[in-house]
Amino acid sequence: MAEKNFIHGRWADPRSERYLERENPATGETITRFPDSGPQDVADAVHAAAAAFEAWRFTPAPRRAEILFRAAELMQARKEKLARDVTLEMGKVLPEARGDVQEAIDMTYFLAGEGRRQAGQAIPSELPDKICFSVRQPHGVVAAVTPWNFPMAIPCWKLMPALVLGNTVVFKPSPYSPLSAANLVGILEEAGLPAGVVNLVFGGDQTGAALVEERRVAMVSFTGSLEVGREIAAYCARYSKRVHLELGGKNAIIVLDDADMDLALDAAVWSAFGTSGQRCTAASRMILEERIAPAFTDQLITRARALRLGNGMDADAEVGPLVSQAQLDKVERYMEIARDEGATIACGGARAAGDGLDGGYFFQPTVLADVEPGMRVAQEEIFGPVTSVITCSGVERALEINNGVQFGLVSAIFTRDMSKALRAIERLDTGIVYLNAGTIGAEVQLPFGGTRATGNGHREAGQAALDSYSEWKSVYIDYSGRLQKAQIDRSGGAN
Ligand code: NAD
């Protein structure tokens, strides 16, 4: 079986005539082949998107939204099959894969609702007989370049706001998640999207780079690693392309002495080891107040050891594999770094084998103790089932440690003390803050994104997403019949 690109409403083999393969990360078995698209394929896709733009941007927004609504209905009807493909290609356990698809559905319904909103402002003029208002307008061709860890949700975060606002799209998914990309684009086609409005080009990093560099791409929306995000931002700055970045995280859960310990533990286990730690929102640091740190760490270790690793399709699996051999090697390298820096591997710390795990990329849930805030394992994104325990003397120090990393995506704090909680909410320098909940659990109707190196100031989701995929046009209508000069004509005023 081989996937095809989708260009100008047709499923097509790549002109490059090259293909890549994807394996099931739980077993190593090949599940599909997909195009390794070259510059010519990318150019064709961008050409199709550019050609479709005029008609799509002038299709009334509520009509555009109806197509999105139908796509959400189709996703809902096929949720189980879509979720199984997510598990098959990137490994997360099936209940989490269903959550991924549900988030895609929620986002699509939410943005379909925006077809009848997208409100601008009507504002009084400083001059008589003059009306002022603002309207949103689309950018043009949007390049959506996505990672594999939410292969349904993240593409919908990008495609749906772009489309409802009248942009056309070229979508370059991760080479680790081709099935979900084909499923999503197939659903958009079936929902009635006109030819060329969404185009899909499969491929690896070079295909992504070729897409970003295509002259007719007006905006790049990228979710992925910090290194690639910075390269893309630098390129886009040079050519005045709009760019939206969602990059890494180094998120922490702070647990103060007075917290509900059982609740904090449940949240810690879920946030650190859910999706095998391969979430941008994963809790890879536990910042614990000194008095509760030893008991909390002991229980965290016990709970981590008890997690059942397995193929995400198995009903009793709690933690699936990592996505690839490269990711497994990377996590393993961080174990050496941890040891060299003087941290203690309190549990886990190695690949998992036996019990049917041998063919997959499994890594044991790992807790690192004796970690200092400045160590690399406490500063860099590992993207695996690894969390570092850091102790602190009180809330002020906890906030300082939390904010002392380059990333600013999510923070969570557990306390029953409202003064400390409110103080923390104000001071935690992240785009998302949770009180008495883990670092995972964003909902589609709120802005999603991070401060500092996590992004470039834009947000996905919520109505904030509309700002990324459109620009404001300010309109002045003068019906006075004479030349009026703003800032200069002051008739009718105090002077
Ligand atoms: P990645 O940066 O390796 O790849 C992301 C996408 O970019 C892929 O489609 C890839 O093929 C493409 N790409 C790679 N090099 C490119 C280049 N030079 N030009 C254009 N495209 C290029 O990231 P990944 O391993 O797929 O995903 C994991 C990363 O994503 C983690 O750092 C994680 O934190 C981040 N992430 C962030 C969020 C968020 O919302 N902040 C959400 C999910 C994942």
Residues whose N, C-alpha, C, O or C-beta is under 5 A from the ligand:
A	BS01	NAD	V145 T146 P147 W148 K172 P173 S174 P175 G203 G204 D205 G208 A209 V212 T223 G224 S225 L226 V228 E246 L247 G248 G249 C280 T454
